[in-house]
């Protein structure tokens, strides 16, 4: 008995920022790349949810950073994670 297996490694794209959230353009570019691979309406919905949530999180991160840098640590803590 023999067993043969193949392995295919896909492309990995990593994007990071330094002390800021993502810009709308950065999020849109990544979302567009992912949307091109969707095949069903449900997949499309899930991708949109993911990237819209990321946009909200990114904006919240930017607001927390600005508040903290300006001495409003208590206010920043009320924005949540």
C-alpha positions in Angstrom: 0.0 0.0 0.0 1.3 3.4 -0.8 0.2 6.9 0.1 1.1 10.0 -1.8 0.1 13.4 -0.6 0.7 16.7 -2.2 0.9 20.0 -0.5 0.2 23.4 -2.0 1.2 26.5 -0.2 -0.9 29.6 -1.0 0.1 33.2 -1.0 0.2 35.0 2.3 -0.2 38.7 2.5 0.6 40.4 5.8 -0.1 44.1 6.4 0.7 45.9 9.6 0.6 49.4 10.9 2.6 51.2 13.5 0.7 53.0 16.3 -2.4 53.5 14.2 -5.4 51.6 12.8 -5.8 50.8 9.2 -7.0 53.6 6.7 -10.2 53.1 4.8 -8.1 52.6 1.6 -6.0 49.8 3.2 -9.1 48.0 4.5 -10.9 48.4 1.1 -7.9 47.0 -0.8 -7.8 43.9 1.4 -11.5 43.5 1.3 -11.5 43.7 -2.5 -8.9 41.1 -2.8 -10.9 38.8 -0.5 -14.2 39.6 -2.3 -12.8 38.4 -5.6 -12.6 34.9 -4.2 -16.2 34.7 -2.9 -18.6 32.3 -4.6 -21.9 32.7 -2.7 -24.0 35.4 -1.3 -23.4 34.1 2.2 -19.6 34.3 1.7 -20.0 37.8 0.4 -22.0 38.8 3.5 -19.4 37.3 5.9 -16.5 39.1 4.1 -18.4 42.4 4.3 -19.2 41.9 8.0 -15.5 41.1 8.7 -14.1 44.2 7.0 -16.8 46.5 8.3 -16.1 45.3 11.8 -12.4 45.9 11.2 -13.1 49.4 10.1 -15.0 50.1 13.3 -12.3 48.6 15.4 -9.6 50.6 13.6 -11.4 53.9 14.1 -11.9 53.1 17.8 -8.2 52.3 18.1 -7.3 55.6 16.5 -9.6 57.5 18.9 -8.2 55.7 21.9 -4.7 56.5 20.9 -5.4 60.2 20.3 -7.3 60.4 23.7 -4.4 58.7 25.5 -1.7 60.8 23.9 -3.6 63.9 25.0 -4.0 62.8 28.6 -7.5 61.5 28.5 -6.7 58.0 29.6 -10.0 57.6 31.4 -12.1 58.6 28.4 -10.0 56.3 26.2 -10.8 53.4 28.5 -14.5 53.9 28.0 -14.2 53.2 24.3 -13.6 49.5 25.0 -11.4 47.1 23.2 
